[in-house]
Amino acid sequence: MPKVARGDSVDSVDCNHPCLGTTTTDGMSSNVKINGTGVHRKDDASVTHLSGADSPICVATHTPTIATGSTTVFANNKGVARKDDAYNASDTVASGSDNVFAGP
């Protein structure tokens, strides 16, 4: 099972575009915690960062949000985000808790 992601820049995000290699998670639950940090969930965003989708010179920014998350584990009625889950852009969650995991 994949590691569960946490918000507040605790876990990393692979940007998968030429402007920036990585960024971090941002949005999170205010009352469901993993290792002391709010869990990252469907519709939670990464940190705003440069995007190559709109310009090859990387002047545009975007703030992608988790597209789906888990379909079986929820926090605040939203699927929890896990390592390798996709944002609504080319970005993917790159890390998560070493001791909390969630199924599909």
N, C-alpha and C positions, 0 to 999 in steps of 0.2 A: 504494500500500500504506500502511496505517496506521502511525503511529509506535508504537514499543514503549515500554510504561510501566515505570518503575522504582519501587521501594519506598522506605521510609525517609523519607516525606514529601517526596520529590523532585518528584513529579508531582501535579497537582491532580485533584480529583474533583468533578463537578457533582452536588449532592445531589438536585436535582429534587423537593424538597419544601419546604414553607413555613418550616421552622424554621431552616434554615441554607443559604446559597447554595452554599458550597463547603467541602470539607475536603481531605485529602490521602491519598495511598497510604500503606500501612504495611508489610504483610507482603512478603517477598521471598526470593529464593534466597540462600543463604549462599555459594554457590560459582560461580554464573553471573552475571557482571557486565556492565552496560551503562553506558558512560561512568563507570566506577568505582563504581557502585551496583548492588546486587542487582536482578535482573529481577523484576517483579511478575507473578504467575502465577495460573492457575485456583486457586480456594480461598484465595488470599491476601486479607487484609482491608484495608479502609480504616481510617483513624483513627476510633475510636469517637466518635460525635457525636449531637446531638439529632435526634429523629425526630418528624415530625408524623403518622405513620401511626397511632399509638396514642392521641394526644391533641392536640386543637387548640391547647392551650397549651404544647406542646413541652416536656414534662417527662421523657419517655421517651428512652432512648438506644438506638442500635443500632450494630452493627459488621458491615456487609455484606461478603460475600466475592465475588470474581469468579466469575460463573456458568459461563462456558465458556472464554474466551480463544481463541487461535488453534487451529485443528484441524490445522494443518500444521507449525507451529514450536513446539518444546517445550524446556523447561528443567526438568531433574529429573523427566521424564515428565509434566509438566503443561503445558498450553497457555499460551504467554506472553500476558500482557494487553497490549492495544493501545488507543490512543485510540479512544473511542466504545464500547468493550466495556462490557457491563452487569454490575453486581453483582446479587446475589440480592435486591435491593430496587430502588427507583427510581433509584439512583445510577448514574452512568456515568463512565468515565475521561475526563478533560478534556484531558490533555496527555501528552506522551511525548518520547522522545529526538528531537533534530533530525537525527540521522544514522544511526539504526538503525530498520529497518522490518521488518514481518512480514506475510505473506499471510494468507489466510483460515484 
